[in-house]
Amino acid sequence: ATPRGFLRIDRLFCKPKMSGMLDIFASFSSEIFDVVCAAKTELLLFCLAFAAHHCLFGSAFPRVTKGCREPNRRDERKQVDRNAAAGKIATVDIDDGESDVPPLDGDDAQAMRGLAAAHQRSDHRGVLRLWTSLKKSDQVPAKILAQVVEAMQRFKKDSASIIGEVKGYLKRNPALCNIEYVNRLLEPLAKSLDVEVVFGVVSTLACLDLSPNAGTYEVLIQMHFTTRSFNEVVGLDEDMRSRDITPSRRASFALLKTRLQVGHLDKALQHFREVGDAFRDLRTTASSAPRHIAAQLVELGCREHRIATVLEVLEEQRVQLTTEMVNAMLGEGVRTRDQRLLHHLEQLSASQGVPKTGHTFGLLLRSHGNDLTRMEELLKEMEASGVDGISEVTPIVLSACTGLGDSTSADQLCKMLCPEQVAQVPALMSLIRFYAEAGQPEKACELYEAHMAGCGRTFADTKRRTLIDTRSEKAIVAAALQCGRRDIAGSLLEAMPSDTAKHIAMIRHCAARGSLNEAMQAFQALEASGADLTHSLWNTALDACVECRDLKRAEELMRRMESAGVADAVSFNTLIKAHLRREHYGRARDIMDDMRKAGCTPNHVTYNEFINALVRSERDSRRGQDAVWEVVEEMKASGVRPNRITCSIILKSLRAKSPFGDVMRTMELTDTMDEPMDEVLLSSVVEACVRVGKSNLLVQKL
């Protein structure tokens, strides 16, 4: 009974335990299901990617076949050794770790092949290990020895050790010790630009009873030229010449470049003769180096003003000239005015058929500046050849025409102008100015009308119109006014109605030339075009009348200005100045009264003009001095205090015989100014005190 009871109790306790485990499993399964549901998109994408990879590339898991294994490093190196023994150069890429290549004793050829294979795969440690078995051989080629030197350099061995190794081998093998062997050794070493090692090997030549030859110098020259050590190259050249060694073609080419760099023309010409075959036809050569070097030679000759010597060598070598070379030599001939050289160069370039550019024709025209016939021939040749260089030759031709007083060549230039080319507008403007200033206004207007009068309808026309400079506009307007072509002058003025500064400059330009008619015609054309006539334009026209000393026109214009209500203080002062110049003091006083009636108060300029005119006209008379002080008092009464200009004018009127009262009044006047005394006024005070002999007044003033 007892065991059964035990069993029942055990079953009672086991049931709850099993039930809890089931709950835990159910909960865990539920969590896993939730995770799967949350990551269903990622899982689906993974499955699709796996299926796609399987379809494209087969099984995703590589199959390992029994009996097959991957090759290891030892197998690769054994294969390399077999290739080396069979006379093949290894091409397997092995990293630069510790080499397993064993030193091969006995078979020198096999060791050399192994060394070459190790060098090809950059196994420098293997190269040095194989060299230990080869250094006793007397059949090592120069190429192999150079590879050994390179391996030693890669291992950062010092230059003395490398040089000692090479020197020791050469001494042990006198059979190999010839200059050709050393040159073959030096060639790869020089390419590494290790100058110390190269010269260490060269220094051993004397110990080996060897002398450098042309090949040795070629290697050294190329090395120093690569590093741009031009002084070293020059030294090697001189040493080679002292040994009576003729440089090779390649060395001569490097020496030529060096001499051009350092500016040794004679030596450069000598080397040029040695490599002259490379410069026979510079126009068809495939390389640009000969063309560039020949141009440098010509440039050096121009710089040293020995272009005739260079040209003689070029002819001697029958070198085909280029346009750039001809232009450079023509430019030097024009600068030195060597007519013989210019004539010879012109004939030589013509015989060789050198193409001419606009710059070439410009230089040729400059060289024939006094020969109008030859200039016309060159212009005809330029037109026939279709060279577009009129902008370059126009200033040269017009300068010659101005100097000789002949416009024949200028007329020929006009025929060569192309109305469609915007780039020729500056040349056109130069021609128009030439005709306007040469007294041929009709020709200037015809030229403008033929090429520029219709501009403004298209973009190209607008661009051509904007290229007309201010100087050309003035010349065109002046020419148009001279020959009565107001339509041209009006069209130009209408094109710039708001440009007051240009209009003022144009009127002043005509007045400065003494041509009042042109100035007034320009003003009238502006007035007829409906432009806004500002006070400045009216005053400029009035000033033009005064400058040209035409008081009648000035008075007429002033009356028009008063009627139009544009007369201001500047206008009245200008007319007062004109009458004071002619000492019309009464008329000047009347104008001052008219000025007050017009509501314009006389200012400093008005009174200073009166004072200056009185001082100038009656400097030594008492009446003149009294009149000056009357104007000063009137000036003060009008509320216009004297300024620096007023004091300076009166100070300059003082003389040694001037009354002491005038001197003191003048000094007191300088103290009543509102403006501070500047350097100019102080200088006038000093000069006045010295002239009147009153230095004590100067001390008080200072």
DOLO-150408 format. One record per residue (C-alpha): y, z, x. Coordinates in steps of 0.2 Angstrom, whole numbers, plus 5000, padded with zeros to 4 digits. Last residue first. Layout:
// DOLO-150408
YZX/...
This chain:
// DOLO-150408
566348035273/567948005263/568948125273/568348055289/568747875283/570447935278/570747995296/570247825303/571747755295/572047595306/572247475292/570847365297/569647515302/569947595285/569647435276/568047405286/567347585282/567847575264/566947405262/565347475270/565447625258/565547495244/563947405250/563047565253/563247635236/564647745229/564147825213/564647745196/565947825185/567347775197/568947885199/568547925217/568647745223/570347725214/571047865225/570547765240/571447615233/572947715228/573047785246/573047615254/574247545242/575447685246/575247665264/575947485262/574747345269/575247285286/573547315294/572747225279/571947285262/571347145251/569547185255/569747355248/570447285231/568847175229/567747315233/568547435221/568347315207/566547285211/566147465212/566847495195/568547525188/568647615171/568747505155/569647605142/570947475138/572347575147/571247585162/571147395163/572947375160/573247495175/572147385186/572947225180/574647295184/573947345201/573447175205/575147105199/575947225211/574847165225/575346975221/577147015220/577047095237/576446935245/575046925258/573546905247/574446795234/573046675228/571446765233/572046935228/572646875211/571046775208/569946925212/570947045201/570846915186/568946895188/568747085190/569747105173/568546995164/566947045172/567347225169/567547195150/568847115138/568347165120/567647025109/568247035091/568746855090/570546905091/570247005107/569446845115/570946745109/572046865118/571046845134/571046655132/572946665131/572946765147/571846635156/573146495150/574546595158/573546625174/573146445177/572746475195/571546325195/570046445199/570846565186/570646425173/568746405175/568546595176/569346615160/568246485152/566646585158/567346745153/567646685135/565846625134/565146775141/566146885129/565346785114/565646615106/564246585094/565346585078/565046395075/566946365075/567146465091/565746375099/566446205094/568146265101/567346315117/566446145119/568146055118/568846175130/567446145142/567545965140/569345965145/569046085159/567845965168/567646055185/565746015186/565346205187/566446235172/565646095162/563946165167/564546345162/564946285145/563146205143/562346365149/563446465137/562846365123/561046375128/561146565131/561946595114/560446515106/560246335100/558646335090/557946165091/558446035078/558045885089/559845825088/560445985096/559145975110/559645795113/561445855114/561045975127/560145855137/561545725135/562745865141/561745895157/561545705160/563445685158/563745825169/562845755184/563445855199/561645885205/561846065201/562446025183/560845925180/559746065187/560746185176/560446085161/558546075165/558446265169/559246315152/558046195143/556546265152/557046445149/557346405130/555546355128/555546365109/555746185105/554546125119/553745965112/555445925104/556245925121/555045795128/555145685112/557045695113/557145645131/555945495128/556945445112/558545465122/558145325133/559945285139/559545245157/560245405165/559645515150/557845455152/557845485171/558545655169/557245695155/555845635166/556445725181/556645885172/554945865164/554245835182/554945995189/554346095174/552546035176/551645905165/549845965165/549946025147/550245845141/548645785149/547645925140/548445875123/547945695126/546145745130/546145855114/546745715104/548445675096/549645745109/549945615121/550845455116/552245455129/551045495143/550345335152/551445185147/552945285142/552945395158/552845235169/554145145159/555245295160/555045315179/555345125181/556945135171/557545285181/557445195198/558645295209/557445355221/557345525213/556745465196/555545345205/554745475215/554745605201/553745475191/552545445205/552245625208/551945655189/550645515189/549745585204/549645755195/549045665179/547645575189/546345715184/546545665165/545745495168/545945385153/547645305159/546945245175/548145225189/547845085202/549244975196/550445125199/549845145216/550344965220/552045005215/552145155226/551545035240/553044925237/554345065235/555245045251/556545175258/555445195274/555445385273/555245395254/553945265255/552945355268/553045515258/552545425242/550945355251/550445525258/550745615241/549745475232/548245475244/547345625238/547645605219/547145425221/545445465227/544245385215/543345255226/543045095217/542744995233/544044865227/545344995223/545145075240/545144905249/546744865240/547545035245/546945005263/547844835264/549444905256/549445035270/549144905283/550744805277/551744965275/551445015294/552445175297/551245295290/549745205297/548845365303/549245445286/548445305277/546845315287/546845505283/547045475265/545745335265/544445455272/544945595260/544645475245/542945435252/542345295264/540545245267/540145215286/539745035288/539345045306/540644905311/541944995299/541645165307/541845095324/543444995320/544245145312/543745255326/544545135339/546145125329/546245315327/545845345346/547145225351/548445305339/548245475346/549445575335/548645735339/548545795321/548045625315/546745605328/545945775324/545945725305/545145555310/543745645320/543345765305/543345625293/542245515303/540945655305/540945695287/540745515283/539245495294/539045415311/537545325317/537245375334/537045235348/536745365362/538245295371/539245285356/539045465352/539345505370/541045415369/541445495353/541245665360/542345625375/543745555363/543545715352/544145825367/545445935358/544346085360/544246125342/543945935338/542545925351/541746085343/541846005326/541045845332/539645945340/539446045324/539345885314/537945825325/537045985323/537145975304/536545795303/535145835316/534645995305/534645905288/532945835290/532245675282/533445575293/534145425283/536045455286/535945535303/535245375311/534945395330/535145585330/533345635334/533245505349/534745595357/533745745363/534145735381/535845665378/536245805366/535745925380/537145855391/538345855377/538046035373/538246075392/539945995392/540546075375/540046255379/540646345363/539446485362/538546425346/538646245351/537846285368/536446385359/536046235347/535946115362/534846245371/533646245356/533546055355/533346055374/531846175373/530946065360/531245905370/530545995386/531746055399/531845965416/531546095430/532646085446/532446265450/534346295448/534246205431/532946315425/533946475430/535446405422/534546365405/533746545406/535446625408/536146525393/534646575383/534946755387/536746745382/536246665366/535146815361/535046755343/533246835341/532546665337/533446595351/532746725363/530946685358/531246495358/532046505376/530546605382/529246485376/530146335382/530446415399/528546435401/528246255396/529546185408/528646275422/528546455428/527946485446/526246565450/525746655466/524846785455/526046925460/527546815457/526846775439/526646955435/528546965430/528146835416/526846955408/528047105408/529346985401/528246945386/527747135384/529647185384/530147045373/528947095359/529546955347/527846925339/528046745341/528346765360/526546845361/525846695352/526546575365/526346685381/524446665382/524546475381/525946485394/524846595405/523346475404/524546335408/525246425423/523546455431/522446605433/520846565426/519946545442/520946695449/519946805437/520146985443/522046965445/522246895427/521247035420/522247165429/523847095424/523347085405/522747265405/524347325415/525447235403/524647325388/524747495397/526547465402/527047415384/526447575376/524947565364/525447575346/523647535340/524447375332/525047325349/523347345357/522647235343/523947105347/523547115366/521747085362/522246935351/523246865365/521646875376/520646785363/521946645363/522046635382/520246595383/519046725390/517846635403/517946755418/517046895409/517247075415/518547105401/517247045388/516247205385/517647315383/518547185373/517247205360/517747385357/519647325357/519247195343/518247315333/519747435333/520847295328/519847255312/521147135305/519847025296/520246885307/520346995322/518547055319/517946875317/518746825333/518046975342/516246935335/516446755341/517046805358/515546935359/514346795355/515046675368/515046815381/513146845379/512646985391/513347145382/513747145364/514847305360/514247355342/515347315327/515247475316/517047485315/517947645309/519047605294/520147455293/519447385277/518147235277/518647065270/517146955274/517746785282/516746805298/516846655310/515246575313/514346555329/512646605324/512846775332/514446805323/513746755307/512246885310/513547015315/514546985299/512946995289/512547165297/514247215292/514047175274/512347255273/513047415281/514447415268/513247415253/512547275243/512147315225/510347345220/509047235212/507147285211/507247335193/508547255183/510047355177/510747295161/512647315159/513147405143/514447305132/513147175128/513847005126/515646955131/516346885115/515246945101/514947115109/516847135112/517247095094/515947215088/516647355099/518347315093/517847325075/516947485077/518447565086/519647505072/518547585059/518447745068/520347745070/520547715051/519247845046/520047975056/520548095041/518948055032/517948095048/518848255050/518548305032/516748265033/516648375049/517448515039/516248505025/514848505036/515448665044/515648745027/513948695022/513148755038/514048925036/513448935017/511648895022/511749025035/512349155023/510849115010/509549135024/510249315028/510349365010/508449325007/507849405023/508249585017/507249585001/505849495010/505749635022/505749765009/504349675000/503349665016/503549845020/502949895003/501449785006/501149875022/501250045014/500050005000/
